[in-house]
Amino acid sequence: MESIEKKTWFTMVNEFIHKYEECIFNFFFLLCLFIAFIYGISFKIMNDGFWHIKVGEYIIKNRTIPYHDIFSWYGMSKNLQWTSHEWLFGVLSYLIYSIHGFLSAAIFMGIMNTLISFMLYKLLEIRSKSKWIALICMGSYIIMFGSEVSLAFRPIIVSLLLIPVTCILLEKNRYIAAIFVVILGINFHGGVYPIYIIVFAYYTLFKNYKYFAAVLVGVFVNPYTYGIYLYTIRSMSEMHLQKQYINEWKVTQIYDLKFSLAIIIFIVFIYILGKVKLKDILFSGSFIILSISAVRQIIFLPILALPIISPYIKPALNEFIERYIVHNEIIEYIKSKIGFFKGTLIKSIIIIAIELAIIIPNGSYCYDFFKNGMKIFRISASDCPVQAVDYINKHPEIKYSHLLSHYNDSQYLIFRGIPTFVDSRADLFLPSFNKDTNAFYDFMHAFIDLYDPQDLINKYNIKYILVNKSYSIYGILNGYKNLSVVYEDSNYCIFKVDYFIGNIY
């Protein structure tokens, strides 16, 4: 009698899940989109976004796109060539910021992250032909931002939307429309054109190769024409320097990124059990390699690697169940006793459990966001030289001198209209782009490696130095006798260089 009651209970649960499956799915789907919006609106990293806003301001006010440096006093004095391959994002970011400052930027980020999640779901649904698999894989994108990747106000946010859109159009054989999207995407974020080419290669090579050729030509439709191709070639030739000094270009320490590692292991699991085509292994594998090659590229795991192998997920899981669960002695015993595995109940419970595992920690983030007063991005005086820049803007003898600031602070100085020395447009200051300069390496060697900063000061005739007191270089500069403090607050200090003092120590 007890066994019959249990079977009846499980049958009722199974019927309930089946009856309300659509409602359950919609609940999880909308909740995921809501979480994506909260992650977007609560973004914390501006960084390059500071100078992107100023690029847009320059383009709109001057009605021209820059081909030479416009922000660095050093770059302008040398007339250094600059490929502003993200110019259209600059225009967009300036227009958004002009509405209501960082509040409108935060709303933009929320909307964009929601759209990315939605379009990624549509791509996954088309390829996997399963709304639940699509939902779970979409959740992997959302949870990645919750655990391992930070959203930043940068052109990649547009690329993450346009790449799935391109894939959806190609899935539907709308090649011309996809090419127009690629042209738009390249003007927003020219540096990722190889990703668009790989995507087109996946969908068109050996069957519609004329469209592949068309997209190669489409890359030229930008203010720098073939310069976009040269940009990537030149970047690769000096990438060892950027990998040495810039964290986001360093090789991914994948064992520290547990969720990303789990995605890679899951994809390998699909390779083994899903009878994946060689083409799909090669293309998805290329994005795994790409994600490991640099931290900033880890996001391509959920955006492209998972969608490529998504058609094989269901067959692989069925194969796994057939091999290791259906004929398992323990499972067979439980099955005979309580009938737990009848119908699709076990699969439904597993799917719901996975969704809860994805949503609960992200839901906790949303709860904290509302609990802490829904704080959006604000400039922190400990991270940006807010007060020091106020002082500089009141003292033109500093503002228009050979001012040296740290790489991490230069973006904010540009935002506030102060000419810098070297900033995060790193390629501009490398000999692969401008033969007569090696300012990027000189700066990093002195300020990061801490090797003879005085040599940097002398070589570039530095007049003032702005530095955060938390940096190691501050302790060294503070010991120089030929430097005098002209400004100081709790976070930053401005040194004046006195060249007439004999001994620097």
C-alpha positions as CSV (number, residue, x, y, z in Angstrom):
1,M,0.0,0.0,0.0
2,E,2.8,2.4,0.9
3,S,4.6,1.7,-2.5
4,I,1.3,2.5,-4.4
5,E,1.0,5.8,-2.5
6,K,4.6,6.7,-3.4
7,K,4.0,5.9,-7.1
8,T,0.8,7.9,-7.1
9,W,2.7,10.9,-5.5
10,F,5.4,10.7,-8.2
11,T,2.8,10.4,-10.9
12,M,1.1,13.6,-9.6
13,V,4.4,15.5,-9.5
14,N,5.1,14.3,-13.1
15,E,1.7,15.4,-14.3
16,F,2.1,18.8,-12.5
17,I,5.4,19.5,-14.1
18,H,4.1,18.4,-17.5
19,K,1.0,20.5,-17.2
20,Y,2.7,23.7,-16.0
21,E,6.0,23.2,-18.0
22,E,5.4,26.3,-20.1
23,C,4.7,28.4,-16.9
24,I,7.8,27.0,-15.2
25,F,9.9,27.7,-18.3
26,N,8.6,31.3,-18.7
27,F,9.4,31.9,-15.0
28,F,13.0,30.8,-15.3
29,F,13.4,32.5,-18.7
30,L,12.2,35.9,-17.5
31,L,14.1,35.6,-14.2
32,C,17.3,35.0,-16.2
33,L,16.7,38.1,-18.3
34,F,16.0,40.1,-15.2
35,I,19.3,38.9,-13.6
36,A,21.1,39.8,-16.9
37,F,19.6,43.3,-16.7
38,I,20.8,43.7,-13.1
39,Y,24.3,42.6,-13.9
40,G,24.4,45.1,-16.7
41,I,23.0,48.1,-14.9
42,S,25.3,47.4,-11.9
43,F,28.5,47.3,-14.1
44,K,31.6,48.4,-12.2
45,I,34.3,48.9,-14.8
46,M,34.6,52.0,-16.9
47,N,38.3,52.0,-17.7
48,D,38.6,52.5,-21.5
49,G,35.1,53.8,-21.5
50,F,36.4,57.1,-20.2
51,W,38.4,57.8,-23.4
52,H,35.7,56.2,-25.7
53,I,33.4,58.9,-24.5
54,K,35.9,61.5,-25.4
55,V,36.5,60.0,-28.8
56,G,32.8,60.3,-29.5
57,E,32.8,63.9,-28.3
58,Y,35.7,64.7,-30.6
59,I,34.1,63.1,-33.6
60,I,30.8,64.8,-33.1
61,K,32.2,68.2,-32.4
62,N,34.8,68.1,-35.1
63,R,32.8,66.0,-37.6
64,T,35.9,64.0,-38.4
65,I,37.3,60.6,-37.4
66,P,40.9,60.8,-35.9
67,Y,43.8,59.2,-37.8
68,H,46.4,60.5,-35.4
69,D,46.7,60.8,-31.7
70,I,44.4,63.4,-30.1
71,F,44.9,62.7,-26.3
72,S,48.6,62.2,-25.5
73,W,50.9,65.2,-25.4
74,Y,53.7,62.8,-26.4
75,G,51.6,61.3,-29.2
76,M,50.5,64.6,-30.5
77,S,54.1,66.0,-30.4
78,K,55.2,63.0,-32.5
79,N,52.1,63.0,-34.7
80,L,51.6,59.3,-34.0
81,Q,49.3,57.4,-36.2
82,W,46.2,56.0,-34.5
83,T,43.7,53.5,-35.7
84,S,40.5,54.3,-33.8
85,H,38.9,51.1,-34.8
86,E,36.2,51.5,-32.2
87,W,35.1,54.9,-33.4
88,L,31.4,54.2,-33.7
89,F,31.2,52.9,-30.1
90,G,32.8,56.2,-29.1
91,V,30.0,58.1,-30.8
92,L,27.4,55.9,-29.2
93,S,28.9,56.1,-25.8
94,Y,29.2,59.9,-25.9
95,L,25.5,60.2,-27.0
96,I,24.5,57.9,-24.2
97,Y,26.6,59.7,-21.6
98,S,25.2,63.1,-22.8
99,I,21.7,62.0,-21.7
100,H,22.3,61.6,-18.0
101,G,25.9,60.8,-17.3
102,F,26.7,57.4,-15.8
103,L,23.0,56.7,-15.0
104,S,22.2,56.5,-18.7
105,A,25.4,54.5,-19.3
106,A,24.2,52.0,-16.6
107,I,20.7,51.7,-18.2
108,F,22.4,51.1,-21.6
109,M,24.5,48.4,-20.1
110,G,21.5,46.8,-18.5
111,I,19.5,46.8,-21.8
112,M,22.5,45.5,-23.8
113,N,23.2,42.6,-21.4
114,T,19.5,41.6,-21.5
115,L,19.5,41.7,-25.4
116,I,22.7,39.7,-25.5
117,S,21.1,37.0,-23.3
118,F,17.9,37.0,-25.3
119,M,19.7,36.7,-28.7
120,L,22.0,34.1,-27.4
121,Y,19.0,32.1,-26.3
122,K,17.4,32.4,-29.7
123,L,20.6,31.2,-31.4
124,L,20.8,28.2,-29.0
125,E,17.2,27.4,-29.5
126,I,17.6,27.4,-33.2
127,R,20.6,25.1,-33.1
128,S,19.7,22.8,-30.3
129,K,16.0,22.6,-31.1
130,S,15.4,22.5,-27.3
131,K,14.2,25.5,-25.3
132,W,15.5,24.0,-22.0
133,I,19.0,23.4,-23.4
134,A,19.0,26.9,-24.8
135,L,17.9,28.3,-21.5
136,I,20.6,26.4,-19.5
137,C,23.3,27.4,-21.9
138,M,22.1,31.0,-21.8
139,G,22.3,30.8,-18.1
140,S,26.0,29.9,-18.4
141,Y,26.6,33.3,-20.0
142,I,24.8,35.1,-17.2
143,I,26.5,33.1,-14.4
144,M,30.0,33.7,-15.9
145,F,29.5,37.4,-15.3
146,G,28.4,36.6,-11.8
147,S,31.5,34.6,-11.0
148,E,34.5,35.2,-13.3
149,V,34.0,38.0,-15.8
150,S,33.2,41.7,-15.1
151,L,31.0,43.7,-17.5
152,A,32.8,46.8,-18.7
153,F,31.6,49.9,-20.6
154,R,33.6,48.9,-23.7
155,P,32.9,48.0,-27.4
156,I,32.9,44.3,-26.5
157,I,29.4,44.8,-25.1
158,V,28.1,45.6,-28.7
159,S,30.1,42.7,-30.2
160,L,28.6,40.2,-27.8
161,L,25.2,41.2,-29.2
162,L,26.0,41.4,-32.9
163,I,27.9,38.1,-33.0
164,P,24.8,36.0,-32.0
165,V,22.7,38.2,-34.3
166,T,25.1,37.4,-37.2
167,C,24.9,33.7,-36.4
168,I,21.1,33.7,-36.3
169,L,20.9,35.4,-39.7
170,L,23.3,32.8,-41.1
171,E,21.3,30.0,-39.6
172,K,18.4,31.4,-41.6
173,N,20.5,31.8,-44.8
174,R,20.1,35.6,-44.7
175,Y,23.7,36.2,-45.9
176,I,23.4,39.7,-47.1
177,A,21.8,40.9,-43.9
178,A,24.5,39.1,-41.9
179,I,27.2,40.9,-44.0
180,F,25.6,44.3,-43.1
181,V,25.6,43.4,-39.4
182,V,29.3,42.5,-39.7
183,I,30.1,45.8,-41.3
184,L,28.3,47.6,-38.5
185,G,30.0,45.4,-35.9
186,I,33.5,46.1,-37.3
187,N,32.9,49.9,-37.1
188,F,31.8,49.4,-33.5
189,H,34.7,47.1,-32.6
190,G,37.2,46.6,-35.4
191,G,39.5,44.4,-33.4
192,V,37.1,41.5,-33.4
193,Y,36.8,41.2,-37.2
194,P,38.6,37.8,-37.1
195,I,35.7,36.4,-35.0
196,Y,33.2,37.5,-37.7
197,I,35.3,35.9,-40.4
198,I,35.5,32.6,-38.4
199,V,31.7,32.7,-38.0
200,F,31.2,33.2,-41.7
201,A,33.7,30.5,-42.5
202,Y,31.8,28.1,-40.3
203,Y,28.5,28.8,-42.2
204,T,29.7,29.4,-45.7
205,L,32.9,27.7,-46.6
206,F,32.6,25.0,-49.3
207,K,28.9,25.6,-49.9
208,N,28.4,29.4,-50.1
209,Y,32.0,30.6,-50.5
210,K,31.0,33.7,-52.4
211,Y,29.5,35.1,-49.2
212,F,32.7,34.3,-47.3
213,A,34.6,36.3,-50.0
214,A,32.0,39.1,-49.6
215,V,32.6,39.4,-45.9
216,L,36.3,39.6,-46.4
217,V,35.7,42.6,-48.7
218,G,33.1,43.9,-46.2
219,V,35.9,44.4,-43.6
220,F,37.2,47.2,-45.8
221,V,34.0,49.2,-45.2
222,N,35.4,51.3,-42.4
223,P,37.3,54.7,-42.2
224,Y,40.7,52.9,-42.2
225,T,39.8,50.4,-45.1
226,Y,42.6,47.8,-45.2
227,G,44.2,49.4,-42.1
228,I,41.9,47.2,-39.9
229,Y,43.7,44.2,-41.3
230,L,47.1,45.8,-40.7
231,Y,46.0,46.7,-37.2
232,T,45.6,43.0,-36.2
233,I,48.8,42.0,-37.9
234,R,50.8,44.7,-36.1
235,S,49.1,43.9,-32.8
236,M,50.2,40.3,-33.0
237,S,53.8,41.3,-33.6
238,E,54.0,43.1,-30.3
239,M,51.5,41.0,-28.3
240,H,54.3,39.6,-26.1
241,L,54.8,43.0,-24.6
242,Q,51.1,43.5,-23.9
243,K,50.8,40.0,-22.5
244,Q,53.7,40.8,-20.2
245,Y,52.2,43.9,-18.7
246,I,48.4,44.0,-19.3
247,N,46.4,41.5,-17.2
248,E,43.6,41.0,-19.6
249,W,46.0,39.9,-22.4
250,K,47.8,37.4,-20.2
251,V,47.3,33.7,-20.7
252,T,44.1,32.6,-18.9
253,Q,44.8,30.8,-15.6
254,I,41.9,28.4,-16.4
255,Y,42.2,26.4,-13.1
256,D,41.3,29.6,-11.2
257,L,38.2,30.1,-13.3
258,K,36.2,27.1,-12.1
259,F,33.0,27.8,-14.1
260,S,34.9,28.4,-17.4
261,L,36.8,25.2,-16.8
262,A,33.5,23.4,-16.2
263,I,32.2,24.7,-19.6
264,I,35.4,23.4,-21.3
265,I,35.1,20.0,-19.5
266,F,31.4,19.8,-20.5
267,I,32.2,20.5,-24.2
268,V,34.8,17.8,-24.1
269,F,32.2,15.5,-22.6
270,I,29.9,16.3,-25.6
271,Y,32.8,15.6,-28.0
272,I,33.1,12.1,-26.5
273,L,29.5,11.1,-26.3
274,G,27.7,13.3,-28.9
275,K,29.3,12.0,-32.1
276,V,30.2,15.6,-32.9
277,K,31.2,16.4,-36.5
278,L,34.9,17.2,-37.1
279,K,33.9,20.6,-38.4
280,D,32.1,21.4,-35.1
281,I,35.0,20.1,-33.1
282,L,37.5,22.3,-35.0
283,F,35.4,25.5,-34.8
284,S,34.3,25.1,-31.2
285,G,37.8,24.0,-30.2
286,S,39.3,27.1,-31.8
287,F,37.2,29.2,-29.4
288,I,38.3,27.1,-26.5
289,I,41.9,27.8,-27.5
290,L,41.1,31.5,-28.0
291,S,39.6,31.7,-24.6
292,I,42.6,30.2,-22.9
293,S,45.1,32.4,-24.9
294,A,43.9,35.6,-23.1
295,V,41.7,36.4,-20.2
296,R,39.6,38.9,-22.1
297,Q,38.5,36.3,-24.6
298,I,37.1,33.8,-22.1
299,I,33.6,35.2,-22.9
300,F,33.6,33.4,-26.3
301,L,33.1,30.1,-24.5
302,P,29.3,30.7,-23.8
303,I,28.9,33.1,-26.8
304,L,30.2,30.8,-29.5
305,A,31.7,27.5,-28.3
306,L,28.5,26.3,-26.6
307,P,26.2,27.3,-29.5
308,I,28.3,25.4,-31.9
309,I,28.1,22.1,-30.0
310,S,24.5,22.7,-28.7
311,P,22.9,20.3,-31.3
312,Y,24.8,17.5,-29.7
313,I,24.0,18.1,-26.1
314,K,20.7,16.2,-26.0
315,P,22.1,13.1,-27.9
316,A,25.2,13.1,-25.6
317,L,23.1,13.3,-22.5
318,N,20.8,10.5,-23.7
319,E,23.9,8.4,-24.5
320,F,25.2,9.1,-21.0
321,I,21.9,8.0,-19.4
322,E,21.8,4.9,-21.5
323,R,25.3,3.9,-20.7
324,Y,25.7,4.8,-17.1
325,I,22.2,5.3,-15.5
326,V,19.6,3.1,-17.1
327,H,21.5,-0.2,-16.5
328,N,23.1,0.8,-13.2
329,E,22.3,-1.7,-10.5
330,I,21.6,0.9,-7.8
331,I,19.3,2.8,-10.1
332,E,17.5,-0.3,-11.2
333,Y,16.9,-1.2,-7.5
334,I,15.5,2.3,-6.7
335,K,13.4,2.1,-9.9
336,S,11.8,-1.2,-8.9
337,K,11.0,0.1,-5.4
338,I,9.6,3.5,-5.9
339,G,9.1,4.0,-9.6
340,F,11.0,7.3,-9.5
341,F,12.3,7.0,-13.0
342,K,9.0,6.6,-14.8
343,G,8.1,9.0,-17.5
344,T,10.2,12.2,-17.8
345,L,10.1,13.1,-14.1
346,I,13.8,12.5,-13.4
347,K,14.8,14.6,-16.5
348,S,12.5,17.4,-15.5
349,I,13.8,17.4,-11.9
350,I,17.4,17.5,-13.2
351,I,16.7,20.4,-15.5
352,I,14.9,22.4,-12.7
353,A,17.8,21.6,-10.3
354,I,20.3,23.0,-12.9
355,E,18.3,26.1,-13.4
356,L,18.1,26.7,-9.6
357,A,21.8,26.2,-9.3
358,I,22.3,28.9,-12.0
359,I,19.7,31.3,-10.6
360,I,20.2,31.1,-6.8
361,P,23.7,32.6,-6.6
362,N,22.8,35.2,-9.2
363,G,19.6,35.9,-7.4
364,S,21.7,36.6,-4.3
365,Y,23.6,39.2,-6.3
366,C,20.3,40.9,-7.3
367,Y,19.1,40.8,-3.7
368,D,22.3,42.5,-2.5
369,F,22.0,45.1,-5.3
370,F,18.6,46.2,-4.1
371,K,19.5,45.8,-0.4
372,N,22.5,48.1,-0.9
373,G,20.5,50.9,-2.5
374,M,20.8,50.0,-6.2
375,K,24.2,51.6,-6.6
376,I,25.3,52.2,-10.1
377,F,28.7,53.1,-11.4
378,R,30.4,56.0,-9.6
379,I,33.9,57.4,-9.9
380,S,35.8,56.5,-6.8
381,A,38.4,58.9,-5.5
382,S,40.5,55.9,-4.4
383,D,40.6,54.5,-8.0
384,C,40.6,57.7,-10.0
385,P,42.5,60.9,-9.2
386,V,39.4,63.0,-8.9
387,Q,40.7,65.7,-6.5
388,A,44.2,65.7,-8.1
389,V,42.6,66.3,-11.6
390,D,40.6,69.2,-10.1
391,Y,43.8,70.7,-9.0
392,I,45.5,70.1,-12.4
393,N,42.7,71.7,-14.3
394,K,43.2,74.8,-12.2
395,H,46.9,74.9,-12.9
396,P,47.6,75.1,-16.7
397,E,51.3,75.0,-16.0
398,I,50.8,71.4,-15.0
399,K,48.0,70.5,-17.4
400,Y,49.9,71.5,-20.5
401,S,53.3,70.4,-19.4
402,H,55.0,67.0,-19.9
403,L,52.8,65.4,-17.3
404,L,53.5,61.7,-16.5
405,S,50.6,59.6,-15.0
406,H,50.2,56.0,-14.4
407,Y,48.8,53.8,-17.2
408,N,45.8,52.9,-15.0
409,D,45.0,56.6,-14.3
410,S,45.5,58.0,-17.8
411,Q,42.0,57.1,-19.0
412,Y,40.4,59.2,-16.4
413,L,42.8,62.1,-17.2
414,I,41.7,61.9,-20.9
415,F,38.1,62.0,-19.7
416,R,38.7,65.2,-17.8
417,G,40.5,66.8,-20.8
418,I,44.1,66.5,-19.6
419,P,46.8,65.4,-22.0
420,T,48.6,62.2,-21.0
421,F,51.9,60.4,-21.7
422,V,51.0,56.7,-22.3
423,D,47.5,55.3,-21.8
424,S,45.5,52.1,-22.5
425,R,45.6,52.6,-26.3
426,A,48.8,50.6,-25.9
427,D,49.4,49.8,-29.6
428,L,49.7,53.5,-30.4
429,F,52.9,53.7,-28.4
430,L,54.6,50.6,-29.8
431,P,57.1,50.5,-32.8
432,S,54.8,48.0,-34.7
433,F,52.4,51.0,-35.2
434,N,54.7,54.0,-34.9
435,K,58.3,53.1,-35.7
436,D,59.9,56.1,-33.9
437,T,58.5,55.2,-30.5
438,N,58.8,52.6,-27.8
439,A,57.1,54.7,-25.1
440,F,54.9,51.8,-24.0
441,Y,57.8,49.6,-23.1
442,D,59.8,52.5,-21.6
443,F,56.9,53.4,-19.3
444,M,56.2,49.8,-18.2
445,H,59.9,49.1,-17.7
446,A,60.2,52.1,-15.3
447,F,56.8,52.2,-13.6
448,I,55.9,48.5,-13.5
449,D,59.3,46.8,-13.5
450,L,60.6,49.7,-11.4
451,Y,63.8,49.8,-13.3
452,D,65.4,53.2,-13.2
453,P,62.4,55.6,-13.3
454,Q,64.8,58.5,-13.5
455,D,65.9,57.4,-16.9
456,L,62.3,57.6,-18.1
457,I,61.9,61.1,-16.5
458,N,65.1,62.3,-18.3
459,K,64.4,60.7,-21.7
460,Y,60.9,62.2,-22.1
461,N,61.7,65.5,-20.3
462,I,58.9,64.9,-17.7
463,K,57.9,68.0,-15.7
464,Y,55.2,66.7,-13.3
465,I,54.3,63.2,-12.1
466,L,50.8,62.1,-10.9
467,V,50.9,58.8,-9.0
468,N,48.6,56.8,-6.7
469,K,50.2,56.4,-3.2
470,S,49.2,52.7,-3.2
471,Y,51.5,51.9,-6.2
472,S,55.0,50.6,-5.5
473,I,56.5,53.4,-7.8
474,Y,55.3,56.0,-5.3
475,G,57.7,54.8,-2.6
476,I,60.6,55.1,-5.1
477,L,59.7,58.5,-6.4
478,N,59.1,59.8,-2.9
479,G,62.8,59.1,-2.1
480,Y,64.1,61.2,-5.1
481,K,65.6,64.5,-4.0
482,N,65.0,66.1,-7.4
483,L,61.2,65.7,-6.9
484,S,59.1,68.0,-4.8
485,V,55.5,67.6,-3.8
486,V,53.2,70.2,-5.2
487,Y,49.9,68.5,-4.4
488,E,48.8,65.7,-2.1
489,D,45.6,64.1,-0.9
490,S,44.8,60.8,0.9
491,N,45.1,58.8,-2.4
492,Y,47.3,60.7,-4.9
493,C,50.4,62.9,-5.1
494,I,51.7,65.2,-7.7
495,F,55.5,65.6,-7.9
496,K,57.3,68.4,-9.7
497,V,60.6,67.5,-11.3
498,D,63.5,69.8,-10.2
499,Y,66.2,69.3,-12.7
500,F,68.8,71.5,-11.1
501,I,69.2,69.3,-8.0
502,G,72.4,67.3,-8.5
503,N,71.8,64.1,-6.5
504,I,68.5,62.4,-7.2
505,Y,68.6,60.4,-4.0
